Amino acid sequence: MKKKKIFCIVIAGVIVAGSVLWACFGKKIKMVYASLNSFKDENLAYTFQHTPEIQPTKKISKGENTFQFLKENNVVLPNEFYFEGVSYPSKEFLDNTKTSAMLVIKDDVIKYEKYFLGGDENTLFSSNSMGKSFVSALMGIAVSEGYISSIEDPIGKYIPEFVGTELENIPIRACLKMASGINFNEDTDMSNFSMRTLMGTPAMKVIAKYGIQEEPYIYRRYLSINTEILGQVITNATGYSLAEYMEEKLWKKIDAAHDAYWTLSNGTELAMGGLSVSLRDYARFARLYLKEGNYNGEQVLEKSWVKDSMDISEEYAKPGANNDAYNAIGYGYQWWIPEGEEGEFMAIGVYGQWIYVNPTKQVIIVKTSADPNFMEKGYELKHVEFFRAVAEGIL
């Protein structure tokens, strides 16, 4: 959890500093003031619901049609759930984790939808690192369209800055699996990385200076620069920006209800986590994976890509890998895979952002939060048990 907190603090700094630089080139001073205050605990809920108003972003336009979930009256959530033998009241859990919104869908029917801290159905909630799962989807599309010949290709094939460096021959797949072996420490190196890119050095030039700590596929270490690399591979291979590619190949394909926005860092989409999306649209994205990549008969994502994205058969990908507390949950292609028999998968973002999917029960749960205490011991695994209790109780 320490890595995740440092990551979110650094991202906060990226956004703040980015806004300062942006203001220096003519933006209003009030944007700087808003950015400097965005990540105070008392402002988190507002920040995560108004990012496109506070930060530079690129719009991802919806299409002409909208897929509509059916809706019923809110079901009653389970009174309690159990984690490590202790009972936790559900309402208290939602309150304590500063839940801003929660949506539960079963068999395409909204069974529960509630907004707690000022948002509503039209609010765009910050993804934080849930955005990594969207980048994974865009990678799968780029492969299916032939822009990228194989995820076994070395990243140096698509990123010229890596040619002649130790990073040149790292496979794309190793970055997808957070097992690239790059000599980078999320705790100590992210601040320097962020400041250098904000001062104008292209991100790939900064990353190219890092060496190799171990060979790929030996050790899983959560490094957000892996996702930045994936984003650049997609951009260089397709000729689209990430927002443009998402709009054409994903967002309009799944009939999203709202435009989405991608936060920019130094003029480039923040691949490691910068989307703003409505609650139901997060669920529409999750539904695409639940339906094995198919939407209304069109295979938006290859079925094999969805399956491979959830594969955690390699030792480093499994829950508890490396005896590392950060790896308590398994990891696929930028998706978290909890231990269990029902094929569950999740997207997770700092400060308590969640997409939970249970294919066995055909349940999707989206939970957004503004929780400064997301570092608490067992935080993620406790959420898994809460989601399981909700899924079990939905008829």
C-alpha positions in Angstrom: 0.0 0.0 0.0 2.9 2.3 0.6 3.7 2.3 -3.1 0.2 3.2 -4.0 0.1 6.1 -1.6 3.4 7.5 -2.9 2.1 7.0 -6.4 -1.0 9.0 -5.7 0.9 11.8 -4.0 3.2 12.0 -7.0 0.3 12.0 -9.4 -1.2 14.8 -7.4 2.1 16.6 -7.8 2.1 16.0 -11.5 -1.3 17.5 -11.8 -0.5 20.4 -9.6 2.7 21.2 -11.3 1.2 20.7 -14.7 -1.5 23.2 -14.0 1.1 25.7 -12.8 3.0 25.4 -16.0 -0.2 25.6 -18.0 -1.2 28.8 -16.1 2.2 30.3 -17.0 1.2 30.1 -20.6 -2.0 32.1 -20.2 -4.5 30.0 -18.1 -6.3 31.7 -15.3 -4.6 32.0 -11.9 -7.7 30.4 -10.2 -6.8 27.1 -11.9 -3.4 27.1 -10.1 -5.1 27.8 -6.8 -7.7 25.0 -7.3 -4.9 22.5 -8.2 -2.9 23.3 -5.2 -5.9 22.6 -3.0 -7.2 19.6 -4.9 -5.6 16.8 -2.9 -6.3 18.1 0.5 -8.4 15.4 2.3 -11.4 17.7 2.5 -11.3 18.4 -1.2 -10.8 14.9 -2.6 -14.5 14.3 -3.3 -14.8 17.5 -5.3 -11.5 17.0 -7.1 -12.4 13.5 -8.3 -15.8 14.7 -9.6 -14.5 17.8 -11.4 -11.1 16.9 -12.8 -11.9 18.1 -16.4 -12.8 21.6 -14.9 -9.5 21.7 -12.9 -6.9 20.1 -15.2 -6.0 20.1 -18.9 -7.7 17.3 -20.6 -8.6 15.8 -24.0 -12.2 15.0 -24.8 -13.3 11.5 -25.8 -16.6 12.0 -27.5 -19.5 9.5 -27.2 -21.3 8.2 -30.2 -24.9 8.8 -31.4 -26.3 5.8 -29.6 -26.4 4.8 -25.9 -26.6 1.4 -24.5 -29.2 1.5 -21.7 -29.2 -0.8 -18.7 -32.6 -1.7 -17.3 -33.2 -0.3 -13.8 -35.0 -1.5 -10.8 -35.5 -0.1 -7.3 -32.4 -0.3 -5.2 -32.0 -3.7 -3.5 -31.0 -3.9 0.1 -27.3 -4.5 0.5 -26.2 -7.2 2.9 -26.2 -6.0 6.5 -22.6 -7.2 7.0 -19.7 -9.1 5.4 -16.8 -10.9 6.8 -13.1 -10.3 6.4 -10.5 -12.4 8.3 -13.2 -13.7 10.6 -14.4 -10.2 11.6 -17.9 -8.9 10.8 -18.1 -5.4 9.2 -21.5 -3.6 8.8 -21.9 -2.7 5.2 -23.3 0.8 5.7 -20.5 1.6 8.1 -18.0 0.3 5.6 -19.3 2.5 2.8 -19.2 5.5 5.2 -15.7 4.7 6.5 -14.2 4.3 3.0 -15.7 7.7 1.9 -17.7 6.2 -0.9 -18.8 8.8 -3.4 -20.9 6.4 -5.6 -21.7 2.8 -6.0 -23.4 0.9 -8.8 -24.4 -2.8 -8.8 -25.5 -4.4 -12.1 -26.6 -8.0 -12.6 -27.6 -9.4 -16.0 -27.7 -5.9 -17.4 -30.1 -4.7 -14.8 -29.2 -1.9 -12.4 -30.0 -3.4 -9.0 -28.4 -0.6 -6.9 -27.2 2.9 -7.7 -26.5 5.6 -5.1 -24.4 8.8 -5.0 -23.1 9.9 -1.6 -21.0 13.0 -1.9 -22.7 15.3 -4.4 -22.4 13.4 -7.6 -25.1 11.9 -9.8 -25.6 9.8 -12.9 -24.0 12.5 -15.1 -20.9 13.0 -12.9 -17.5 12.1 -14.3 -15.4 10.3 -11.7 -11.6 10.2 -11.8 -10.3 6.8 -12.6 -6.8 7.1 -11.1 -5.2 3.8 -11.9 -8.4 2.2 -13.1 -7.3 3.9 -16.3 -4.6 1.3 -16.8 -7.2 -1.3 -17.7 -8.5 1.0 -20.5 -4.9 1.2 -21.9 -4.8 -2.6 -21.9 -8.0 -2.7 -23.9 -6.5 -0.2 -26.4 -3.4 -2.4 -26.7 -5.6 -5.4 -27.5 -7.4 -3.4 -30.2 -4.1 -2.2 -31.7 -2.8 -5.8 -31.9 -6.1 -7.0 -33.5 -5.9 -4.3 -36.1 -2.3 -5.2 -37.0 -0.7 -1.9 -35.8 1.3 -4.0 -33.4 2.3 -7.4 -34.8 2.7 -9.1 -31.4 2.9 -8.3 -27.7 6.1 -10.4 -27.7 7.7 -7.6 -29.8 10.4 -5.6 -28.1 9.4 -2.2 -27.0 12.3 -0.8 -28.8 10.6 -1.7 -32.1 8.0 1.0 -31.4 9.9 3.5 -29.2 13.0 4.9 -30.9 14.3 6.4 -27.6 14.9 2.8 -26.3 17.0 1.6 -29.2 20.6 0.9 -28.0 19.5 0.9 -24.3 19.0 -1.9 -21.9 15.3 -1.5 -22.3 15.3 -2.1 -26.0 14.4 -5.8 -25.9 11.8 -5.9 -23.1 8.7 -7.5 -24.5 5.5 -5.4 -24.6 3.8 -8.3 -22.7 6.2 -7.8 -19.8 5.1 -4.3 -19.4 1.4 -5.4 -19.5 2.2 -7.8 -16.7 4.2 -5.4 -14.6 7.1 -7.7 -14.9 9.4 -5.7 -17.2 12.4 -5.7 -14.8 13.1 -2.0 -15.3 15.3 -0.6 -12.6 12.8 1.9 -11.3 11.4 2.3 -7.8 7.9 3.7 -7.5 8.6 5.0 -4.0 11.8 6.9 -4.7 12.0 7.6 -8.5 8.6 8.8 -9.5 9.0 12.3 -8.2 12.1 12.9 -10.3 10.5 11.3 -13.3 7.4 13.5 -13.0 9.4 16.7 -12.6 11.7 16.0 -15.6 8.7 15.3 -17.9 6.9 18.4 -16.6 10.0 20.5 -17.4 9.7 19.4 -21.0 11.8 16.2 -21.3 9.7 13.6 -23.2 8.7 10.7 -20.9 10.4 8.1 -23.1 13.7 9.9 -23.0 13.5 9.9 -19.2 12.6 6.2 -19.0 15.3 5.3 -21.5 17.9 6.3 -18.9 16.8 3.6 -16.5 18.5 0.2 -16.6 17.4 -3.3 -15.9 17.1 -4.6 -12.4 16.2 -8.1 -13.4 15.3 -10.0 -16.6 11.6 -9.7 -17.6 9.1 -12.2 -16.2 11.1 -12.9 -13.0 9.5 -10.5 -10.5 6.2 -8.6 -10.5 6.7 -5.0 -9.4 4.0 -2.4 -9.8 5.6 0.3 -11.9 3.4 2.9 -13.4 6.0 3.7 -16.1 5.2 0.3 -17.6 1.8 1.7 -18.5 3.3 5.0 -19.8 5.4 2.8 -22.1 2.3 0.9 -23.3 0.6 4.2 -24.0 3.5 5.4 -26.1 3.7 2.1 -28.0 0.0 2.5 -28.9 0.5 6.1 -30.0 3.6 5.5 -32.1 2.2 2.3 -33.7 -1.3 3.7 -34.6 -0.6 7.3 -35.2 -3.5 8.2 -32.9 -3.3 9.9 -29.5 -4.7 7.7 -26.8 -7.8 9.8 -26.5 -8.4 9.7 -30.3 -7.9 6.0 -30.4 -10.2 5.3 -27.5 -12.9 7.5 -29.0 -12.9 5.8 -32.3 -12.1 2.2 -31.4 -13.7 1.8 -28.0 -15.9 4.6 -26.6 -18.2 4.9 -29.6 -18.3 1.2 -30.1 -19.7 0.4 -26.7 -22.4 3.2 -26.9 -21.2 5.1 -23.9 -23.7 7.6 -22.5 -21.3 10.5 -21.8 -18.2 12.0 -23.2 -15.1 11.0 -21.2 -11.9 13.1 -20.6 -8.2 12.1 -20.5 -6.0 14.2 -18.2 -2.9 15.6 -19.9 0.6 15.8 -18.5 2.9 18.0 -20.5 0.4 17.9 -23.3 0.2 14.1 -23.5 -2.4 11.7 -22.1 -1.5 10.4 -18.7 -1.6 6.7 -19.5 -0.8 5.6 -15.9 -4.2 6.9 -14.7 -6.0 10.0 -16.0 -9.5 9.2 -17.2 -12.7 10.8 -16.0 -15.8 8.6 -16.7 -19.4 8.4 -15.5 -20.3 5.5 -13.2 -22.5 3.7 -15.7 -19.9 4.2 -18.4 -17.3 2.4 -16.2 -19.9 -0.4 -16.1 -20.4 -0.3 -19.9 -16.6 -0.8 -20.2 -16.7 -3.6 -17.7 -19.6 -5.2 -19.6 -17.5 -5.4 -22.7 -15.1 -7.7 -20.8 -17.9 -9.6 -19.2 -19.2 -10.3 -22.7 -15.8 -11.6 -23.8 -15.1 -8.5 -25.9 -18.4 -8.6 -27.9 -20.9 -5.7 -28.1 -24.1 -6.3 -30.1 -22.4 -8.9 -32.3 -19.2 -6.9 -33.0 -16.0 -8.3 -31.5 -14.6 -5.0 -30.2 -11.9 -6.9 -28.3 -10.7 -10.3 -29.5 -12.1 -13.0 -27.2 -8.6 -14.4 -26.9 -7.3 -11.0 -25.7 -9.9 -10.9 -22.9 -9.0 -14.4 -21.8 -5.3 -13.8 -21.9 -5.8 -10.6 -19.9 -7.0 -12.6 -17.0 -4.3 -15.3 -17.1 -2.3 -15.4 -13.9 -0.8 -18.9 -14.4 2.8 -17.7 -14.2 4.2 -17.7 -10.7 5.0 -14.0 -10.6 1.4 -13.2 -11.6 -0.3 -15.2 -8.9 -1.8 -13.8 -5.7 0.9 -13.6 -3.1 3.7 -13.8 -5.6 7.2 -13.1 -4.4 5.9 -13.1 -0.8 5.2 -9.4 -1.4 2.4 -7.7 0.4 1.9 -5.5 -2.7 1.1 -8.6 -4.7 -1.7 -10.0 -2.5 -4.0 -10.0 -5.6 -3.0 -11.5 -8.9 -2.2 -9.4 -12.0 -3.0 -10.0 -15.6 -2.8 -7.5 -18.5 -3.3 -4.4 -16.3 -6.2 -6.1 -14.5 -6.2 -7.3 -10.9 -7.3 -11.0 -10.4 -8.3 -12.0 -6.9 -7.8 -15.6 -5.7 -11.0 -17.6 -6.2 -13.0 -19.9 -8.5 -15.5 -17.5 -10.1 -13.3 -15.7 -12.6 -13.4 -12.3 -10.9 -11.3 -9.4 -12.1 -10.9 -5.8 -11.1 -9.6 -2.4 -12.0 -8.3 -0.5 -9.0 -7.4 3.1 -8.5 -5.9 4.9 -5.5 -8.1 6.7 -3.0 -10.6 3.8 -3.4 -11.7 3.5 -7.1 -13.0 0.1 -8.1 -14.5 -1.9 -11.0 -15.3 -5.4 -9.8 -16.6 -8.1 -12.3 -17.9 -11.5 -11.4 -18.6 -13.5 -14.6 -20.0 -16.5 -12.7 -22.8 -14.3 -11.2 -22.9 -11.9 -14.1 -22.4 -9.0 -11.7 -20.6 -5.7 -12.2 -19.9 -3.4 -9.3 -18.4 0.1 -9.6 -17.4 1.9 -6.5 -15.8 5.3 -6.4 -14.4 7.0 -3.3 -12.5 9.9 -1.8 -10.7 7.9 0.9 -7.4 9.2 2.3 -7.1 6.1 4.4 -6.8 3.7 1.4 -3.4 2.6 2.7 -4.9 0.7 5.7 -3.8 -2.9 6.1 -6.0 -5.3 4.2 -7.9 -2.5 2.4 -8.0 -4.2 -1.0 -8.7 -7.7 0.2 -11.5 -6.3 2.5 -13.1 -4.7 -0.5 -13.0 -8.0 -2.4 -15.0 -9.7 0.4 -17.5 -6.8 0.5 -18.0 -7.1 -3.3 -18.4 -10.9 -3.0 -21.0 -10.4 -0.3 -22.9 -7.9 -2.4 -22.7 -10.2 -5.5 -23.9 -13.2 -3.5 -26.9 -11.3 -2.1 -28.2 -9.9 -5.4 -31.0 -12.0 -6.9 
